[in-house]
Amino acid sequence: MKLNTNANTKHLVLTALFIALSFVGANIRIFGSIAFDSLPAFLAALLLGPIYGAVIGFIGHLLTAIMSGFPLGVPLHFAIAISMAITMIVFGYSYRVLKNKVRETGNLAITGIIGVLLNGPVSLGISMGTLALMAGVEIALGLTMLFPFLLLASIINVVISIILFKSLKKVWDKFI
């Protein structure tokens, strides 16, 4: 079986580019440590596939955490990075599974809702559970104050990634 080295090289370069964009997005912050590091991962999950999106989401979150000085602690940020990777896998596969079953607009709406729910409330729940194990339930409950900001950031990241995806889709198919 011969590997398509051209396609592999393109995917590797594009992955590095999306990771760099995550790094840039990590510098665009709302309310302290909430950033746009996930936007490139959401876009990559649609354009390149779920696994690429997962890698980019994982690394992108860690870059944001590093730049913020790991405000929630290294173990918690590692759990969040894993949550980001899982979010991108489910987000990307949702789009692919629904691709031939639902019209494009409906597919992107459903996939977008899944992305927002996983990146916002579900990720927050995982973070709270991890923090509860590390420091106790009372301290973990303090993370609930982040909910509106995480939800807003999730919505913005997902919506912009879908808009970019729709804009790039025709050109992208020719490029890859």
N, C-alpha and C positions, 0 to 999 in steps of 0.2 A: 504494500500500500504506500503510495507516494504522497507525501505531505505537500500541500500548497504553501510553499515558503513565502510567496508574495502576500497571501492572505494572512498568514501568521505574523509576518513582519508588520503589516498594516495594523492588525489588532494590537500587537505589542506597543507600537508607537501611539496608537489612539488611546490605549489604556494609560500610558504615561501622560499623555496630554490631558485626559480627564482627571487624573490624579493631580496634575498641576493646577487644573481649574478648581478642583476641590480645595487646594491650598489657597488659591486666590479667594474662593468663596468663604473660607475660614476667616478671612480678614474682613468680610462684610458681616458685621454682627448686629444683632438686635438684643438688647437687654443683657449685655455681658457676654456670656459664652454661647448663646444660641446664634448659629451662623448658617450661611448658605453653602456649607460643605457638601450637603446631600444632593443639591440640584444636579451637579454633573453625574452623580451616581444614578439618580432616577433617569436622566437622559440616556446614559450609557446602557442601563438595563433595557431600555426600549430599542436603542439603535444597535448595540453590540450583543446584547443578550444578558440574561440574569446573572450568570457567574461573573462576567466582567463588571456588572453593576455592583455585585456583592464585594468584590475586591476593592473597587473604587470607594464604595461606601464605608468599608472597614477602615481603609487607610485614611480616607478623608476625615472621618471622625477623630481618629487618633491625632491627625495634624491639628485639628481644632483644639483638642484637649491639650496637646503639647504647647500650642501658642497661648493658651489660657492658663498654663501652669497647673494642669490637672486639678481644677478647683473642687472636684468631687472625689478625688483620689484615683490612683492608678487602677485598682481593681474594678471600681465602678465604671470608669471610662472604657476599660477593656470590655466589660459586659455591654455597654452601650454600643461599642464598635461591632460586637457580635450581633446585637440586635439590628444594627444598620445593615449588616450583611444579609441577615435573614429577611429583612424588609425588602431589600433589592431583589433577592431571589424570588420571593412570593410576588412582588410587583411585576417583575419581568416575565415570570411564568404565567401570571394571570393574563397579561396582555397576549401572550402567545397562544394560550389555551382558548381564549375568547375570539381570537383573530378571525377564524372561519365560521364562528357561531353567531356573532353579533356584529352589527354595523360598526364601522370605525369610530364614529362619535360615541356610541353607546359603550363600546369596548374601552375607549379612553376614559370615559366618565366612571365606569365601574372600576377599572384599574386605578384611576386616580383616587377614588374613595378608599380603596384597599390600601394604597400607598400612604394616604393621610392618616388613616386609622392605625396602621402599623408603625409609622414613624412618629406619631403623636401619642395617643393614649396607651397603646400597647407597649411602646418603648418606655414610656414613663412608668408603666406598671412593672416592667422588668427591672428598671432602675430602682424603683422603690423596693421591690423584693430583694434585690441584691444588697441595697443599703440596709434594709431591715436585718438581713443576716449578718452584716458587718458591724452595724452600730446600734441596732434596735429599732423597733417599730415607730417609736415617738419621733426619732430623728428622720426616719424614712418618710413619715407623713409630711415633713417640711417641704418635700419635693412637689407636693400638690400645688404649691404656689406657682410652679413653672408651667402648669397645664395650659393656661390661655396663650402663653408665649410660644410654647412648643407647638400647639395646634396651629397658631397663626403662621409660624415659620414653616411647618409641614405643608400647609395649604399653599403658601407662596412658592416653596420649592417644587412641589408637584405640579402646580398650574403652569409655572414658567417652563418646567421641563416638557410638559405636554405641548405647550405652544411652540417651543423650539423644535420638538420632534415633528409636529405637523409641518412646520416651515422647512425643515431639512430633509424630510422623508424622500421626496422625489430625487433630489440631488444625491442623497446618501445612497440610495439603491444603485445608482450608476457608479458611485465612488467605490463601494465595497463590492 
